[in-house]
Amino acid sequence: MVEANWIKLNIPKKLKAIHSWNTPYAAAVHEGSTSVNGNEKPARPWVDVAIKEYDFLNKYADSFSQSHNFKQAFLEMSEGFGENCQSNISDTRWQWPRTTVRKSGAVVDSPRDIVDTGALKNSYQVQYEGS
């Protein structure tokens, strides 16, 4: 006789993480823009780069293999992704067409980080929805 032992898995049905940077200029930094005086501001797509670089599946699998909890693995994966995004803001990888003086007085060339005053980086929030 074959006996089956079932493990009850608590699988979240709809779990979502919303990562956001809440400054008036976050989209202009991420997507690029042109200032009123005609200066081009190239895109610095820190989130797009993080999506390409972050190994979501392996991060989730590693976390799940330790916790055996779907929700916990998702939260840990999401937290790691957010950390990667924040790291990209601080990384001196972003091209800029000219030398500029930041509001802090620092003179910066290219490549550079996109921290400047710190407002963009400090505006980061993650919100979770679902069960």
C-alpha positions in Angstrom: 0.0 0.0 0.0 1.2 3.5 -0.9 0.7 6.2 1.7 0.8 9.9 0.8 1.6 12.5 3.4 0.5 15.9 2.3 2.1 19.1 3.4 -0.3 22.0 3.7 1.4 25.0 2.0 0.2 28.5 2.8 0.7 30.1 -0.7 -0.2 33.8 -0.9 -2.6 34.4 -3.7 -1.9 38.1 -4.4 1.2 39.6 -3.0 2.7 42.7 -4.5 5.6 45.0 -3.7 5.5 48.6 -4.9 8.9 50.3 -4.9 8.8 54.1 -5.3 10.9 57.2 -5.1 8.7 60.1 -4.2 10.4 63.3 -5.3 9.0 65.7 -8.0 12.0 64.9 -10.2 12.4 61.2 -9.8 10.8 60.4 -13.3 13.0 63.1 -15.0 16.1 61.5 -13.5 15.1 58.0 -14.4 13.8 58.7 -17.9 15.9 61.8 -18.8 14.7 65.3 -19.6 15.5 68.6 -21.2 15.8 71.7 -19.0 14.2 75.0 -19.9 17.5 76.3 -21.1 17.8 73.4 -23.5 20.4 71.3 -21.6 19.8 67.6 -22.1 19.7 65.6 -18.9 20.4 61.9 -19.9 18.4 59.1 -18.4 19.8 57.4 -15.3 17.4 54.4 -15.1 18.5 53.0 -11.8 15.4 50.8 -11.5 15.6 49.4 -15.0 19.3 48.5 -14.4 18.4 46.8 -11.1 15.7 44.8 -12.9 18.3 43.6 -15.4 21.0 42.8 -12.8 19.0 41.4 -10.0 18.6 37.6 -10.0 14.9 37.5 -8.7 14.5 33.7 -9.2 17.6 32.7 -7.4 17.1 35.2 -4.6 13.6 33.9 -4.1 14.7 30.3 -4.2 17.5 30.8 -1.8 15.3 32.6 0.7 12.6 30.0 0.4 15.0 27.1 0.9 15.9 28.7 4.2 12.5 29.8 5.5 10.1 27.4 3.7 7.7 30.3 3.7 6.5 31.8 0.4 5.6 35.2 1.8 8.9 35.5 3.7 10.9 34.6 0.6 9.0 37.2 -1.4 9.6 39.9 1.2 13.3 39.1 1.4 13.6 39.0 -2.4 11.8 42.4 -2.6 14.0 43.9 0.1 17.1 42.8 -1.8 15.8 44.3 -5.0 15.2 47.6 -3.2 18.7 47.6 -1.8 20.0 47.0 -5.3 18.1 50.0 -6.6 19.4 52.2 -3.8 22.9 51.0 -4.5 22.5 52.0 -8.1 21.7 55.5 -7.1 25.0 55.7 -5.1 27.1 54.0 -7.8 29.3 56.1 -9.9 28.2 54.5 -13.2 26.0 57.2 -14.7 27.2 59.2 -17.8 26.7 62.9 -17.8 27.7 65.3 -20.7 29.4 68.0 -18.7 31.0 69.0 -15.4 28.6 70.5 -13.0 28.5 71.9 -9.5 26.0 70.3 -7.2 23.9 72.0 -4.6 26.3 70.7 -2.0 29.2 72.6 -3.8 30.8 69.4 -5.1 32.1 69.5 -8.6 31.3 66.3 -10.5 32.2 64.8 -13.9 31.2 61.7 -15.6 30.6 58.9 -14.7 28.9 60.0 -11.5 26.4 58.9 -8.9 22.9 60.4 -8.8 22.8 61.2 -5.1 23.3 65.0 -5.3 21.3 66.3 -2.3 20.2 62.8 -1.2 16.5 63.7 -1.5 15.9 61.2 -4.3 17.6 58.3 -2.4 15.9 59.3 0.9 12.5 59.3 -0.7 12.5 55.6 -1.3 9.6 53.6 0.0 8.3 50.1 -0.5 4.7 49.2 0.1 3.3 45.7 0.3 -0.2 44.7 -0.7 -1.9 41.3 -0.5 -2.0 38.3 1.7 
